Amino acid sequence: MVKSTKILLIMEYDGTRYHGFQWQAGLPSIQGEVEEALERLTGERRRVMAASRTDAGVHAKGQVVGFRTGSPLPLHTFINGLNHYLPGDIAVKAAYRVGDSFNVRRDALSREY
């Protein structure tokens, strides 16, 4: 059995052509793009969770996104690989392995809008 770990991403995006962060059937979303890129990179279908959901057309700098993975890829490969598969208006700036108890929403110290 493959042990899974939690990965935290620091992301930025221009939300002009997206209907918000959260996945919506038939509409482009940041979550949808990230999950598709993650599947292409790792072969795993995973849900991602953001510290805060943005509305349609809203941009983000320093958005924190987390997910669980069984992939052994090094962190720099998550950054470079996801950026390869993501559209040019979405970017991963950093990646970290975090403990199992970490929750991107609950453990956020602040949010700025």
N, C-alpha and C positions, 0 to 999 in steps of 0.2 A: 504494500500500500504506500502510495506517495504521500509524504507529509506536506501539508500546505502551509504557506506563510502569508502574512498580510503585507501588502505593498502600499505605500503612500506616495502619491504623485503630487508635485506642485505644477500647476498648469496655468496657461493664459490663453485667452481666445478673444477673437472679434466675433461677437454674436449676431452681427448684422443679418446673416442669411439663415439663422437658426431660430426655431420656435422654443427657445429656452434650453436650460440644461437637461431637464427631465425627458426621458424617452416618450414619444407620442407616436402612435401607429400612423404610418403614412406621411409623417412630417419630419424634416431634418432637425435633429437635436444634437447637442454636444454629447450627451450620454450615449446616444446611438452610435455616433462616430467613434468614440473612445472604445466602446464594447466591440465594435466591428474590427478596429485596429488591433485590439487585444487578442481577439480570436485569430486573426491572421498571423499575429506574431507567435502565439503560444499553442494554437490549436485548441484552446479551451474556450467554452462559452461561459463567461463570467459577468455578473452584474457588478457595476461600480456604484459607489455612493459618494456624493459630494458633501462638503461641509455646509454648503449653502446652494440652493437651486436659484438660478437666474431666470428672469423672464425673457420672452421673445425680444430679440434685438439687443440684449444687454451684453456688454463686454465684461471680461474678468481678467484680473492680474493677481496671481497668487492663490488661485482656487485650489483647494485641497481635495483630492479624490483618492479614495481607497478601494481596494479589492483584495480578495483572497485568491491565491494561485498555487498550483502544484508544480509550476515551472521552475527549474533550477537556474534559469538565466541570471547572469550577473546584472546588477542595477544599471550599469551603463548601457547594457543591451536593451533593457526596458525603455530607457530614454531614447536612444538612437533608433531602435526598432519601431516604437510607437510613432515617433516623429516621421519616420519613413512612410508609414501607412496612413497617418492622419492628413487631412487637408491642410493647406498652407496657412489657414486662419485659426488653427488650433495647434498649440505646442506644449510639450512636456519639458519643463525646465529642470526638474530634479526628481529623484526617486529615492525612497528609503524603505528599509524593512522595519516593521513596527511589531510590537508585542500583540498577542492574541486579544488582549483586553482593550486595545486602542479602538476608539470609535470616532470617525471623522466629524460627526455632528456633535456628539456629547462632549468630546474632549477639546473642541475648539475654544481657545481662550478669548478670542474676539472676532468680530466681523465688521467690515467697513463697506458701506454701500455708497 
